[in-house]
Amino acid sequence: MQQAQRLQKLPPYLFVEIRRKIDKAKAEGIDVLSLGVGDPDQPTPKHIIDELCKTAYDAENHRYPPQEERGMKAFRQAVAKWYKDKHGVELDPEKEIIALIGSKEGIHHLALSFVNPGDYVLVPNPAYTPYRSGTIFAGGEIYEMPLLEENGFLPKIEDIPSDIAKKSKVMFLNYPNNPTGALATPEFFEKVVDFAKNYDIIICNDGAYTEIVYEGVKPLSFLEIPSAKEVGVELNSLSKPYNMTGWRIGMMSGNADIIVGMSASKSNTDSGIFAPVQYAGIKALTGPQDNIAKMMEIYKRRRDLVVDTFNKMGWSLEKPQATFYVWLPTPSRMKSMDFADFLFEKTAIVVSAGVGYGAYGEGYFRISLTISDDRLDEAMQRIGNVKEELSSLFNK
């Protein structure tokens, strides 16, 4: 059976390769420490779980959920209130919000809803891989926007050729950024809005890490920018702030016409999110928010441990201000897969090779902080045990 050509165009999914490497080593009896995947290790707060359990016992909730692909009205109202409370953004829950089975699903449906074969999509590099795969599924052409350290890992919008911009339908952004941890500024987002207006391009900012910020940094939503809703939308998710990755619930908010297109696409693809999960999502968005601050204290402690450990090994790292990742250069710009393999062979620690996020991720690797404190301590001790071998890499 020959696969469709679109599947043959897809690069290997980074996290699948990581899982295969882990499974093989574990089968050989090796104690593997994975710092590769961003999946919160702390439990979902109890009041959210309780809401799921309570509503799951209501037989009416076992039917197709109300408003199906758009999401329950009460959930969309909760999203609108959350954006108002967190970011001062006014949203119409009837027209400007749609529920998602996680933001990853939203990425694919946005491309399917608006990208025709041959249209260009502006995709950051390095980046979360579904921006590329969603474009490929829709038959679009990818134009890569380099995220370079010297530019604060922000794309230089002015470097996009005008002939490419004229043929582009969508620009994907992701701030706070995975994998680099970079933050966008209001000035950058304003430039993006002007660019989108000039070329009639949909902007989609993936804001999955908006709440994962340190040291009093104020979370910035793309939708806070004046006129942002005229040109785009923002993805968000309950996965990261509420430790709900497995629940698969998120939202897209912003331009009403884009939401209409998303609704048309999703109504032919899925039948919405299980109602008790939406009720739990409402409880997450409107209930106590103190667990986010608690999680940020945990991530801050882990971030500091990782940065301090690697700085003792010969790195010169600044502490990232957002996300639960640390983005590090490889020693002497060693190939990222070679370094990841070296580290795994020496320590049985898995890290994400930067090239897995795109060609401009070459020469970097990513460490996730979503591992228990004792296991992260163990990982850093193993790193310390190979200090001399790591130091020697800087001299090659």
C-alpha positions as YAML, in Angstrom:
chain: A
units: angstrom
residues:
- id: 1
  name: MET
  ca: [0.00, 0.00, 0.00]
- id: 2
  name: GLN
  ca: [1.62, 3.25, -1.12]
- id: 3
  name: GLN
  ca: [1.10, 6.23, 1.14]
- id: 4
  name: ALA
  ca: [-0.22, 9.53, -0.17]
- id: 5
  name: GLN
  ca: [2.46, 11.87, -1.47]
- id: 6
  name: ARG
  ca: [1.70, 14.38, 1.29]
- id: 7
  name: LEU
  ca: [2.81, 11.83, 3.90]
- id: 8
  name: GLN
  ca: [5.99, 11.15, 1.97]
- id: 9
  name: LYS
  ca: [6.84, 14.86, 2.16]
- id: 10
  name: LEU
  ca: [6.72, 14.87, 5.95]
- id: 11
  name: PRO
  ca: [10.01, 14.81, 7.87]
- id: 12
  name: PRO
  ca: [10.24, 12.25, 10.70]
- id: 13
  name: TYR
  ca: [8.28, 13.55, 13.68]
- id: 14
  name: LEU
  ca: [10.90, 14.53, 16.23]
- id: 15
  name: PHE
  ca: [9.14, 13.23, 19.33]
- id: 16
  name: VAL
  ca: [8.41, 9.86, 17.76]
- id: 17
  name: GLU
  ca: [12.13, 9.43, 17.16]
- id: 18
  name: ILE
  ca: [12.85, 10.40, 20.77]
- id: 19
  name: ARG
  ca: [10.33, 7.84, 22.05]
- id: 20
  name: ARG
  ca: [11.86, 5.11, 19.90]
- id: 21
  name: LYS
  ca: [15.30, 5.87, 21.27]
- id: 22
  name: ILE
  ca: [14.01, 5.77, 24.85]
- id: 23
  name: ASP
  ca: [12.08, 2.53, 24.34]
- id: 24
  name: LYS
  ca: [15.06, 0.76, 22.82]
- id: 25
  name: ALA
  ca: [17.38, 1.76, 25.66]
- id: 26
  name: LYS
  ca: [14.84, 0.82, 28.33]
- id: 27
  name: ALA
  ca: [14.39, -2.58, 26.73]
- id: 28
  name: GLU
  ca: [18.12, -3.05, 27.22]
- id: 29
  name: GLY
  ca: [17.78, -2.25, 30.93]
- id: 30
  name: ILE
  ca: [19.24, 1.26, 30.77]
- id: 31
  name: ASP
  ca: [17.93, 3.87, 33.22]
- id: 32
  name: VAL
  ca: [17.04, 6.60, 30.73]
- id: 33
  name: LEU
  ca: [16.42, 10.18, 31.81]
- id: 34
  name: SER
  ca: [14.39, 12.01, 29.19]
- id: 35
  name: LEU
  ca: [14.66, 15.79, 28.99]
- id: 36
  name: GLY
  ca: [13.23, 15.73, 25.49]
- id: 37
  name: VAL
  ca: [9.46, 16.16, 25.55]
- id: 38
  name: GLY
  ca: [7.49, 19.07, 27.02]
- id: 39
  name: ASP
  ca: [4.81, 17.22, 28.96]
- id: 40
  name: PRO
  ca: [4.13, 18.64, 32.47]
- id: 41
  name: ASP
  ca: [4.96, 16.10, 35.16]
- id: 42
  name: GLN
  ca: [2.72, 17.63, 37.83]
- id: 43
  name: PRO
  ca: [-0.93, 16.55, 38.14]
- id: 44
  name: THR
  ca: [-3.94, 18.48, 36.92]
- id: 45
  name: PRO
  ca: [-5.35, 20.51, 39.86]
- id: 46
  name: LYS
  ca: [-7.91, 18.61, 41.92]
- id: 47
  name: HIS
  ca: [-10.83, 21.00, 41.37]
- id: 48
  name: ILE
  ca: [-10.55, 20.45, 37.61]
- id: 49
  name: ILE
  ca: [-10.50, 16.66, 37.97]
- id: 50
  name: ASP
  ca: [-13.47, 16.81, 40.36]
- id: 51
  name: GLU
  ca: [-15.47, 18.75, 37.78]
- id: 52
  name: LEU
  ca: [-14.73, 16.12, 35.13]
- id: 53
  name: CYS
  ca: [-15.84, 13.32, 37.45]
- id: 54
  name: LYS
  ca: [-19.03, 15.09, 38.52]
- id: 55
  name: THR
  ca: [-20.16, 15.95, 35.00]
- id: 56
  name: ALA
  ca: [-19.18, 12.56, 33.58]
- id: 57
  name: TYR
  ca: [-21.90, 10.96, 35.73]
- id: 58
  name: ASP
  ca: [-24.56, 13.03, 33.97]
- id: 59
  name: ALA
  ca: [-25.86, 10.79, 31.17]
- id: 60
  name: GLU
  ca: [-26.86, 13.83, 29.11]
- id: 61
  name: ASN
  ca: [-23.16, 14.65, 28.77]
- id: 62
  name: HIS
  ca: [-22.51, 11.34, 27.00]
- id: 63
  name: ARG
  ca: [-24.28, 12.61, 23.88]
- id: 64
  name: TYR
  ca: [-22.73, 14.77, 21.19]
- id: 65
  name: PRO
  ca: [-21.63, 17.98, 22.92]
- id: 66
  name: PRO
  ca: [-23.69, 21.16, 22.44]
- id: 67
  name: GLN
  ca: [-22.54, 23.44, 19.58]
- id: 68
  name: GLU
  ca: [-20.26, 20.54, 18.64]
- id: 69
  name: GLU
  ca: [-17.26, 21.83, 16.67]
- id: 70
  name: ARG
  ca: [-17.53, 25.43, 17.96]
- id: 71
  name: GLY
  ca: [-17.52, 24.36, 21.59]
- id: 72
  name: MET
  ca: [-20.11, 24.78, 24.30]
- id: 73
  name: LYS
  ca: [-21.33, 28.33, 24.77]
- id: 74
  name: ALA
  ca: [-20.34, 28.23, 28.44]
- id: 75
  name: PHE
  ca: [-16.79, 27.20, 27.50]
- id: 76
  name: ARG
  ca: [-16.47, 30.01, 24.97]
- id: 77
  name: GLN
  ca: [-17.79, 32.47, 27.56]
- id: 78
  name: ALA
  ca: [-15.15, 31.21, 29.98]
- id: 79
  name: VAL
  ca: [-12.45, 31.75, 27.36]
- id: 80
  name: ALA
  ca: [-13.70, 35.31, 26.77]
- id: 81
  name: LYS
  ca: [-13.59, 36.04, 30.52]
- id: 82
  name: TRP
  ca: [-10.10, 34.52, 30.78]
- id: 83
  name: TYR
  ca: [-8.76, 36.73, 28.00]
- id: 84
  name: LYS
  ca: [-10.39, 39.79, 29.57]
- id: 85
  name: ASP
  ca: [-8.99, 39.03, 33.04]
- id: 86
  name: LYS
  ca: [-5.51, 37.97, 31.87]
- id: 87
  name: HIS
  ca: [-4.88, 40.30, 28.95]
- id: 88
  name: GLY
  ca: [-7.58, 42.97, 28.88]
- id: 89
  name: VAL
  ca: [-8.79, 41.62, 25.52]
- id: 90
  name: GLU
  ca: [-12.47, 41.85, 24.62]
- id: 91
  name: LEU
  ca: [-13.79, 38.83, 22.70]
- id: 92
  name: ASP
  ca: [-17.27, 37.98, 21.46]
- id: 93
  name: PRO
  ca: [-17.82, 34.34, 22.52]
- id: 94
  name: GLU
  ca: [-20.45, 33.93, 19.79]
- id: 95
  name: LYS
  ca: [-18.24, 34.98, 16.88]
- id: 96
  name: GLU
  ca: [-14.58, 35.20, 17.92]
- id: 97
  name: ILE
  ca: [-13.85, 31.94, 19.77]
- id: 98
  name: ILE
  ca: [-13.84, 28.28, 18.77]
- id: 99
  name: ALA
  ca: [-12.95, 25.30, 20.95]
- id: 100
  name: LEU
  ca: [-10.13, 23.03, 19.80]
- id: 101
  name: ILE
  ca: [-9.11, 19.46, 20.52]
- id: 102
  name: GLY
  ca: [-5.77, 20.96, 21.56]
- id: 103
  name: SER
  ca: [-4.00, 23.75, 19.71]
- id: 104
  name: LYS
  ca: [-2.14, 21.25, 17.51]
- id: 105
  name: GLU
  ca: [-5.46, 20.35, 15.88]
- id: 106
  name: GLY
  ca: [-6.14, 24.06, 15.37]
- id: 107
  name: ILE
  ca: [-2.89, 24.47, 13.44]
- id: 108
  name: HIS
  ca: [-3.89, 21.79, 10.95]
- id: 109
  name: HIS
  ca: [-7.46, 22.99, 10.55]
- id: 110
  name: LEU
  ca: [-6.35, 26.58, 9.97]
- id: 111
  name: ALA
  ca: [-4.16, 25.45, 7.08]
- id: 112
  name: LEU
  ca: [-6.90, 23.20, 5.67]
- id: 113
  name: SER
  ca: [-9.42, 26.03, 5.96]
- id: 114
  name: PHE
  ca: [-7.46, 28.77, 4.20]
- id: 115
  name: VAL
  ca: [-4.47, 27.42, 2.28]
- id: 116
  name: ASN
  ca: [-4.91, 26.31, -1.32]
- id: 117
  name: PRO
  ca: [-2.36, 24.15, -3.15]
- id: 118
  name: GLY
  ca: [0.50, 26.40, -4.20]
- id: 119
  name: ASP
  ca: [-0.21, 29.13, -1.62]
- id: 120
  name: TYR
  ca: [2.72, 30.10, 0.55]
- id: 121
  name: VAL
  ca: [2.74, 29.82, 4.32]
- id: 122
  name: LEU
  ca: [5.32, 31.75, 6.33]
- id: 123
  name: VAL
  ca: [6.74, 29.37, 8.93]
- id: 124
  name: PRO
  ca: [9.37, 30.16, 11.58]
- id: 125
  name: ASN
  ca: [12.50, 28.02, 11.73]
- id: 126
  name: PRO
  ca: [13.31, 26.53, 14.21]
- id: 127
  name: ALA
  ca: [9.73, 25.86, 15.24]
- id: 128
  name: TYR
  ca: [7.15, 23.42, 16.51]
- id: 129
  name: THR
  ca: [6.87, 20.94, 13.66]
- id: 130
  name: PRO
  ca: [3.05, 20.98, 13.04]
- id: 131
  name: TYR
  ca: [3.33, 24.42, 11.38]
- id: 132
  name: ARG
  ca: [5.22, 22.68, 8.59]
- id: 133
  name: SER
  ca: [3.20, 19.47, 8.53]
- id: 134
  name: GLY
  ca: [-0.12, 21.35, 8.54]
- id: 135
  name: THR
  ca: [1.05, 23.34, 5.53]
- id: 136
  name: ILE
  ca: [2.08, 20.15, 3.71]
- id: 137
  name: PHE
  ca: [-1.30, 18.50, 4.38]
- id: 138
  name: ALA
  ca: [-3.03, 21.54, 2.87]
- id: 139
  name: GLY
  ca: [-0.81, 21.45, -0.23]
- id: 140
  name: GLY
  ca: [0.84, 24.76, 0.60]
- id: 141
  name: GLU
  ca: [4.40, 25.87, -0.02]
- id: 142
  name: ILE
  ca: [6.61, 26.68, 2.97]
- id: 143
  name: TYR
  ca: [8.67, 29.85, 3.18]
- id: 144
  name: GLU
  ca: [10.94, 29.64, 6.19]
- id: 145
  name: MET
  ca: [11.54, 32.66, 8.42]
- id: 146
  name: PRO
  ca: [14.89, 32.18, 10.22]
- id: 147
  name: LEU
  ca: [14.86, 32.71, 13.99]
- id: 148
  name: LEU
  ca: [18.42, 33.79, 14.74]
- id: 149
  name: GLU
  ca: [19.97, 34.43, 18.13]
- id: 150
  name: GLU
  ca: [21.34, 37.81, 17.03]
- id: 151
  name: ASN
  ca: [17.76, 38.93, 16.29]
- id: 152
  name: GLY
  ca: [16.40, 37.74, 19.63]
- id: 153
  name: PHE
  ca: [14.89, 34.72, 17.83]
- id: 154
  name: LEU
  ca: [12.36, 37.01, 16.13]
- id: 155
  name: PRO
  ca: [11.90, 36.76, 12.36]
- id: 156
  name: LYS
  ca: [12.99, 39.79, 10.34]
- id: 157
  name: ILE
  ca: [9.71, 40.61, 8.66]
- id: 158
  name: GLU
  ca: [11.41, 43.09, 6.36]
- id: 159
  name: ASP
  ca: [13.52, 40.29, 4.87]
- id: 160
  name: ILE
  ca: [10.49, 38.44, 3.45]
- id: 161
  name: PRO
  ca: [10.57, 39.04, -0.33]
- id: 162
  name: SER
  ca: [7.55, 40.97, -1.59]
- id: 163
  name: ASP
  ca: [6.85, 38.37, -4.30]
- id: 164
  name: ILE
  ca: [6.61, 35.67, -1.60]
- id: 165
  name: ALA
  ca: [4.48, 37.88, 0.64]
- id: 166
  name: LYS
  ca: [2.02, 38.50, -2.21]
- id: 167
  name: LYS
  ca: [1.53, 34.74, -2.61]
- id: 168
  name: SER
  ca: [1.26, 34.02, 1.13]
- id: 169
  name: LYS
  ca: [-1.97, 33.19, 2.95]
- id: 170
  name: VAL
  ca: [-0.85, 32.50, 6.52]
- id: 171
  name: MET
  ca: [2.00, 33.41, 8.85]
- id: 172
  name: PHE
  ca: [2.54, 31.19, 11.89]
- id: 173
  name: LEU
  ca: [4.20, 32.69, 14.96]
- id: 174
  name: ASN
  ca: [4.77, 31.22, 18.40]
- id: 175
  name: TYR
  ca: [5.50, 33.54, 21.31]
- id: 176
  name: PRO
  ca: [6.55, 32.81, 23.98]
- id: 177
  name: ASN
  ca: [8.59, 30.61, 21.69]
- id: 178
  name: ASN
  ca: [9.17, 26.89, 21.57]
- id: 179
  name: PRO
  ca: [11.99, 25.84, 21.34]
- id: 180
  name: THR
  ca: [14.01, 29.02, 22.00]
- id: 181
  name: GLY
  ca: [12.14, 30.49, 24.97]
- id: 182
  name: ALA
  ca: [12.15, 33.92, 23.29]
- id: 183
  name: LEU
  ca: [9.53, 36.59, 23.96]
- id: 184
  name: ALA
  ca: [7.88, 38.86, 21.44]
- id: 185
  name: THR
  ca: [7.58, 42.59, 22.05]
- id: 186
  name: PRO
  ca: [4.55, 44.80, 21.37]
- id: 187
  name: GLU
  ca: [6.64, 46.61, 18.75]
- id: 188
  name: PHE
  ca: [7.32, 43.34, 16.92]
- id: 189
  name: PHE
  ca: [3.65, 42.32, 16.93]
- id: 190
  name: GLU
  ca: [2.69, 45.80, 15.68]
- id: 191
  name: LYS
  ca: [5.10, 45.37, 12.76]
- id: 192
  name: VAL
  ca: [3.52, 41.98, 12.04]
- id: 193
  name: VAL
  ca: [0.01, 43.49, 12.00]
- id: 194
  name: ASP
  ca: [1.09, 46.20, 9.54]
- id: 195
  name: PHE
  ca: [2.74, 43.59, 7.32]
- id: 196
  name: ALA
  ca: [-0.41, 41.42, 7.35]
- id: 197
  name: LYS
  ca: [-2.62, 44.35, 6.42]
- id: 198
  name: ASN
  ca: [-0.32, 45.29, 3.55]
- id: 199
  name: TYR
  ca: [-0.27, 41.80, 2.03]
- id: 200
  name: ASP
  ca: [-3.64, 40.40, 3.19]
- id: 201
  name: ILE
  ca: [-2.07, 37.60, 5.25]
- id: 202
  name: ILE
  ca: [-3.66, 35.71, 8.15]
- id: 203
  name: ILE
  ca: [-1.54, 35.84, 11.30]
- id: 204
  name: CYS
  ca: [-1.76, 32.92, 13.70]
- id: 205
  name: ASN
  ca: [0.16, 33.27, 16.94]
- id: 206
  name: ASP
  ca: [0.45, 30.06, 18.91]
- id: 207
  name: GLY
  ca: [0.23, 31.35, 22.48]
- id: 208
  name: ALA
  ca: [0.41, 27.98, 24.24]
- id: 209
  name: TYR
  ca: [3.13, 29.26, 26.62]
- id: 210
  name: THR
  ca: [1.65, 32.69, 27.33]
- id: 211
  name: GLU
  ca: [1.28, 31.93, 31.04]
- id: 212
  name: ILE
  ca: [4.68, 30.25, 31.42]
- id: 213
  name: VAL
  ca: [6.80, 33.32, 32.23]
- id: 214
  name: TYR
  ca: [9.33, 34.12, 34.96]
- id: 215
  name: GLU
  ca: [10.51, 36.97, 37.19]
- id: 216
  name: GLY
  ca: [7.40, 39.12, 36.91]
- id: 217
  name: VAL
  ca: [7.35, 39.16, 33.10]
- id: 218
  name: LYS
  ca: [3.87, 40.23, 31.99]
- id: 219
  name: PRO
  ca: [2.33, 37.70, 29.61]
- id: 220
  name: LEU
  ca: [1.73, 39.28, 26.21]
- id: 221
  name: SER
  ca: [-1.07, 38.12, 23.95]
- id: 222
  name: PHE
  ca: [-0.98, 38.90, 20.24]
- id: 223
  name: LEU
  ca: [-4.62, 39.96, 20.60]
- id: 224
  name: GLU
  ca: [-3.57, 42.84, 22.88]
- id: 225
  name: ILE
  ca: [-2.18, 44.64, 19.85]
- id: 226
  name: PRO
  ca: [-4.56, 47.19, 18.29]
- id: 227
  name: SER
  ca: [-6.03, 45.86, 15.03]
- id: 228
  name: ALA
  ca: [-4.70, 42.34, 15.70]
- id: 229
  name: LYS
  ca: [-8.21, 40.90, 15.37]
- id: 230
  name: GLU
  ca: [-8.48, 42.50, 11.93]
- id: 231
  name: VAL
  ca: [-5.73, 40.23, 10.60]
- id: 232
  name: GLY
  ca: [-5.45, 37.17, 12.77]
- id: 233
  name: VAL
  ca: [-6.10, 34.79, 15.59]
- id: 234
  name: GLU
  ca: [-4.33, 33.33, 18.57]
- id: 235
  name: LEU
  ca: [-4.17, 29.69, 19.55]
- id: 236
  name: ASN
  ca: [-4.13, 28.80, 23.19]
- id: 237
  name: SER
  ca: [-4.36, 25.66, 25.23]
- id: 238
  name: LEU
  ca: [-5.13, 24.45, 28.71]
- id: 239
  name: SER
  ca: [-2.28, 21.96, 28.42]
- id: 240
  name: LYS
  ca: [0.60, 24.01, 29.75]
- id: 241
  name: PRO
  ca: [-0.84, 26.34, 32.44]
- id: 242
  name: TYR
  ca: [-3.19, 23.74, 33.92]
- id: 243
  name: ASN
  ca: [-1.16, 20.52, 33.35]
- id: 244
  name: MET
  ca: [-3.84, 19.16, 31.00]
- id: 245
  name: THR
  ca: [-1.83, 17.90, 28.03]
- id: 246
  name: GLY
  ca: [-3.69, 14.60, 27.83]
- id: 247
  name: TRP
  ca: [-7.13, 16.20, 28.06]
- id: 248
  name: ARG
  ca: [-6.86, 17.73, 24.58]
- id: 249
  name: ILE
  ca: [-8.70, 21.02, 24.96]
- id: 250
  name: GLY
  ca: [-7.74, 24.44, 23.66]
- id: 251
  name: MET
  ca: [-9.14, 27.40, 21.77]
- id: 252
  name: MET
  ca: [-8.65, 29.75, 18.86]
- id: 253
  name: SER
  ca: [-9.66, 33.36, 19.38]
- id: 254
  name: GLY
  ca: [-9.72, 36.46, 17.23]
- id: 255
  name: ASN
  ca: [-10.93, 37.33, 13.72]
- id: 256
  name: ALA
  ca: [-14.57, 36.32, 13.24]
- id: 257
  name: ASP
  ca: [-14.17, 35.41, 9.55]
- id: 258
  name: ILE
  ca: [-11.32, 33.05, 10.38]
- id: 259
  name: ILE
  ca: [-13.46, 31.42, 13.08]
- id: 260
  name: VAL
  ca: [-16.24, 30.87, 10.50]
- id: 261
  name: GLY
  ca: [-13.76, 29.11, 8.21]
- id: 262
  name: MET
  ca: [-12.48, 26.99, 11.07]
- id: 263
  name: SER
  ca: [-16.02, 26.03, 12.02]
- id: 264
  name: ALA
  ca: [-16.79, 24.90, 8.47]
- id: 265
  name: SER
  ca: [-13.66, 22.76, 8.37]
- id: 266
  name: LYS
  ca: [-14.13, 21.23, 11.81]
- id: 267
  name: SER
  ca: [-17.82, 20.45, 11.29]
- id: 268
  name: ASN
  ca: [-16.74, 18.08, 8.54]
- id: 269
  name: THR
  ca: [-13.94, 16.54, 10.58]
- id: 270
  name: ASP
  ca: [-14.86, 16.12, 14.24]
- id: 271
  name: SER
  ca: [-17.88, 16.26, 16.51]
- id: 272
  name: GLY
  ca: [-16.46, 18.43, 19.25]
- id: 273
  name: ILE
  ca: [-14.93, 17.81, 22.66]
- id: 274
  name: PHE
  ca: [-16.47, 15.47, 25.24]
- id: 275
  name: ALA
  ca: [-18.74, 17.71, 27.31]
- id: 276
  name: PRO
  ca: [-17.26, 16.81, 30.73]
- id: 277
  name: VAL
  ca: [-13.81, 17.82, 29.43]
- id: 278
  name: GLN
  ca: [-15.28, 21.18, 28.44]
- id: 279
  name: TYR
  ca: [-16.88, 21.57, 31.86]
- id: 280
  name: ALA
  ca: [-13.49, 20.80, 33.40]
- id: 281
  name: GLY
  ca: [-11.97, 23.39, 31.07]
- id: 282
  name: ILE
  ca: [-14.46, 25.98, 32.30]
- id: 283
  name: LYS
  ca: [-13.45, 25.18, 35.87]
- id: 284
  name: ALA
  ca: [-9.79, 25.56, 34.93]
- id: 285
  name: LEU
  ca: [-10.30, 28.97, 33.30]
- id: 286
  name: THR
  ca: [-12.68, 30.43, 35.88]
- id: 287
  name: GLY
  ca: [-11.55, 28.67, 39.06]
- id: 288
  name: PRO
  ca: [-8.50, 29.25, 41.31]
- id: 289
  name: GLN
  ca: [-5.41, 30.29, 39.35]
- id: 290
  name: ASP
  ca: [-2.87, 29.88, 42.15]
- id: 291
  name: ASN
  ca: [-1.55, 26.59, 40.75]
- id: 292
  name: ILE
  ca: [0.06, 28.47, 37.85]
- id: 293
  name: ALA
  ca: [2.23, 30.46, 40.25]
- id: 294
  name: LYS
  ca: [3.08, 27.25, 42.11]
- id: 295
  name: MET
  ca: [4.13, 25.59, 38.85]
- id: 296
  name: MET
  ca: [6.25, 28.58, 37.89]
- id: 297
  name: GLU
  ca: [8.17, 28.30, 41.16]
- id: 298
  name: ILE
  ca: [8.89, 24.67, 40.32]
- id: 299
  name: TYR
  ca: [9.97, 25.47, 36.76]
- id: 300
  name: LYS
  ca: [12.10, 28.39, 37.94]
- id: 301
  name: ARG
  ca: [13.96, 26.17, 40.38]
- id: 302
  name: ARG
  ca: [14.55, 23.59, 37.67]
- id: 303
  name: ARG
  ca: [15.56, 26.22, 35.11]
- id: 304
  name: ASP
  ca: [18.13, 27.67, 37.49]
- id: 305
  name: LEU
  ca: [19.56, 24.22, 38.22]
- id: 306
  name: VAL
  ca: [19.95, 23.41, 34.51]
- id: 307
  name: VAL
  ca: [21.46, 26.77, 33.54]
- id: 308
  name: ASP
  ca: [23.85, 26.80, 36.51]
- id: 309
  name: THR
  ca: [24.95, 23.21, 35.81]
- id: 310
  name: PHE
  ca: [25.72, 23.83, 32.16]
- id: 311
  name: ASN
  ca: [27.45, 27.13, 32.88]
- id: 312
  name: LYS
  ca: [29.84, 25.21, 35.15]
- id: 313
  name: MET
  ca: [30.50, 22.90, 32.20]
- id: 314
  name: GLY
  ca: [31.70, 25.72, 29.94]
- id: 315
  name: TRP
  ca: [28.50, 27.31, 28.61]
- id: 316
  name: SER
  ca: [27.60, 30.99, 29.04]
- id: 317
  name: LEU
  ca: [23.84, 30.91, 29.25]
- id: 318
  name: GLU
  ca: [21.29, 33.55, 30.15]
- id: 319
  name: LYS
  ca: [18.25, 32.27, 32.02]
- id: 320
  name: PRO
  ca: [15.20, 32.15, 29.73]
- id: 321
  name: GLN
  ca: [12.27, 34.34, 30.73]
- id: 322
  name: ALA
  ca: [9.53, 32.10, 29.36]
- id: 323
  name: THR
  ca: [8.42, 28.51, 28.61]
- id: 324
  name: PHE
  ca: [9.66, 25.43, 30.44]
- id: 325
  name: TYR
  ca: [12.54, 24.85, 28.03]
- id: 326
  name: VAL
  ca: [16.22, 25.77, 27.96]
- id: 327
  name: TRP
  ca: [17.68, 26.28, 24.45]
- id: 328
  name: LEU
  ca: [21.42, 25.72, 24.44]
- id: 329
  name: PRO
  ca: [24.12, 25.93, 21.77]
- id: 330
  name: THR
  ca: [26.10, 22.77, 21.23]
- id: 331
  name: PRO
  ca: [29.81, 22.94, 22.11]
- id: 332
  name: SER
  ca: [31.78, 24.53, 19.25]
- id: 333
  name: ARG
  ca: [28.56, 24.38, 17.19]
- id: 334
  name: MET
  ca: [28.81, 20.61, 17.00]
- id: 335
  name: LYS
  ca: [26.03, 19.02, 14.91]
- id: 336
  name: SER
  ca: [23.00, 18.79, 17.16]
- id: 337
  name: MET
  ca: [22.26, 15.12, 16.47]
- id: 338
  name: ASP
  ca: [25.91, 14.24, 17.07]
- id: 339
  name: PHE
  ca: [25.83, 16.04, 20.41]
- id: 340
  name: ALA
  ca: [22.51, 14.46, 21.42]
- id: 341
  name: ASP
  ca: [23.93, 11.02, 20.59]
- id: 342
  name: PHE
  ca: [27.15, 11.82, 22.50]
- id: 343
  name: LEU
  ca: [25.21, 12.87, 25.58]
- id: 344
  name: PHE
  ca: [22.97, 9.83, 25.41]
- id: 345
  name: GLU
  ca: [25.88, 7.42, 25.08]
- id: 346
  name: LYS
  ca: [27.76, 8.99, 27.99]
- id: 347
  name: THR
  ca: [24.90, 9.67, 30.39]
- id: 348
  name: ALA
  ca: [21.69, 7.95, 29.11]
- id: 349
  name: ILE
  ca: [20.11, 11.42, 29.03]
- id: 350
  name: VAL
  ca: [17.82, 12.28, 26.13]
- id: 351
  name: VAL
  ca: [17.74, 15.86, 24.84]
- id: 352
  name: SER
  ca: [16.06, 17.23, 21.72]
- id: 353
  name: ALA
  ca: [18.44, 17.93, 18.85]
- id: 354
  name: GLY
  ca: [17.83, 21.43, 17.51]
- id: 355
  name: VAL
  ca: [17.82, 20.32, 13.90]
- id: 356
  name: GLY
  ca: [14.58, 18.46, 14.63]
- id: 357
  name: TYR
  ca: [12.88, 21.86, 14.74]
- id: 358
  name: GLY
  ca: [14.32, 22.96, 11.40]
- id: 359
  name: ALA
  ca: [17.60, 23.71, 9.71]
- id: 360
  name: TYR
  ca: [18.13, 26.91, 11.71]
- id: 361
  name: GLY
  ca: [17.98, 24.85, 14.89]
- id: 362
  name: GLU
  ca: [21.24, 23.21, 13.90]
- id: 363
  name: GLY
  ca: [23.95, 23.85, 16.47]
- id: 364
  name: TYR
  ca: [21.46, 23.91, 19.37]
- id: 365
  name: PHE
  ca: [19.66, 21.45, 21.63]
- id: 366
  name: ARG
  ca: [16.61, 21.76, 23.87]
- id: 367
  name: ILE
  ca: [16.12, 20.62, 27.44]
- id: 368
  name: SER
  ca: [12.64, 20.32, 28.89]
- id: 369
  name: LEU
  ca: [12.03, 21.09, 32.57]
- id: 370
  name: THR
  ca: [9.00, 18.81, 32.80]
- id: 371
  name: ILE
  ca: [10.69, 16.06, 34.76]
- id: 372
  name: SER
  ca: [10.46, 15.48, 38.51]
- id: 373
  name: ASP
  ca: [12.96, 17.29, 40.74]
- id: 374
  name: ASP
  ca: [14.73, 14.13, 41.86]
- id: 375
  name: ARG
  ca: [15.14, 12.88, 38.28]
- id: 376
  name: LEU
  ca: [16.37, 16.28, 37.11]
- id: 377
  name: ASP
  ca: [18.86, 16.31, 40.00]
- id: 378
  name: GLU
  ca: [20.05, 12.91, 38.84]
- id: 379
  name: ALA
  ca: [20.37, 14.15, 35.26]
- id: 380
  name: MET
  ca: [22.47, 17.14, 36.30]
- id: 381
  name: GLN
  ca: [24.68, 14.89, 38.44]
- id: 382
  name: ARG
  ca: [25.28, 12.69, 35.42]
- id: 383
  name: ILE
  ca: [26.15, 15.80, 33.40]
- id: 384
  name: GLY
  ca: [28.63, 16.78, 36.12]
- id: 385
  name: ASN
  ca: [30.25, 13.35, 35.96]
- id: 386
  name: VAL
  ca: [31.28, 13.93, 32.34]
- id: 387
  name: LYS
  ca: [32.47, 17.51, 32.84]
- id: 388
  name: GLU
  ca: [35.93, 16.87, 31.42]
- id: 389
  name: GLU
  ca: [34.58, 15.18, 28.30]
- id: 390
  name: LEU
  ca: [32.09, 18.00, 27.76]
- id: 391
  name: SER
  ca: [34.77, 20.63, 28.29]
- id: 392
  name: SER
  ca: [36.98, 18.94, 25.71]
- id: 393
  name: LEU
  ca: [34.27, 19.43, 23.09]
- id: 394
  name: PHE
  ca: [34.70, 23.20, 23.35]
- id: 395
  name: ASN
  ca: [38.30, 22.84, 22.22]
- id: 396
  name: LYS
  ca: [37.55, 20.93, 19.02]
...
